[in-house]
Amino acid sequence: MLWKIVRRTNHLARFETATQAEPLGLGHAVLQARERIGDEPFAVLLPDDIFDSERPCIGQLLEVAVREEAPVVALMRVPRSEIPKYGIVEVEPLRDRVYRLSGMVEKPPIEQAPSDFAIMGRYVLTPDIFRLLAEGKRGAGGEIQLTDALLGLSRQRNMYGCEFEAVRYDLGDRVGFLTAQIGYGLKRPELADRLRAGSRR
Ligand code: G1P
């Protein structure tokens, strides 16, 4: 029963909410969770980015974070034309799919991008990020950007990027939203045949 799957999530964790009273940026949104998180590492999952994979994307990042005892962001190569939509990182290859981050910039013009590696919406972070976020410096779009705080942190400690293995859907984009419906629909045996037949009619 589908409702059992939905209800199960309620028992996996204790959910609390923090509200961002004004839309001042992703960095500001993350800062709202400071009191609840306290002095522990934590994960950030942006719900408009979803990942279809055998091993959850955040789990892939966690493996690197535990091994390196450091913050880790999810990385994916993007076509040059999409660079201005994302936080773009400068990387030094470390080992298979793992990179050390040597710089990053939020939504750069194509010609100023340090690479084609974009940050996707999964992060394992450490509480020292809050101090930088609390400075409240405005960045791209006049917003308090998580990427800017991460850049500050990368000057103080090692940080890493994990090129995850997953199909990623961008729900913030209309075509991405539709593609996700179709992608997940095709994976369900009871839906796949009807979905394929429907598209031929
Ligand atoms: C946010 C981050 C950006 C990241 C993106 C991933 O941007 O600021 O660095 O690359 O999520 O989806 P937004 O999509 O909120 O504009």
Boltz pocket constraint, residues with backbone or C-beta under 6 A from the ligand:
constraints:
  - pocket:
      binder: B
      contacts: [[A, 26], [A, 46], [A, 49], [A, 85], [A, 86], [A, 87], [A, 88], [A, 106], [A, 107], [A, 118], [A, 119], [A, 120], [A, 121], [A, 145], [A, 146], [A, 147], [A, 172]]
      max_distance: 6.0
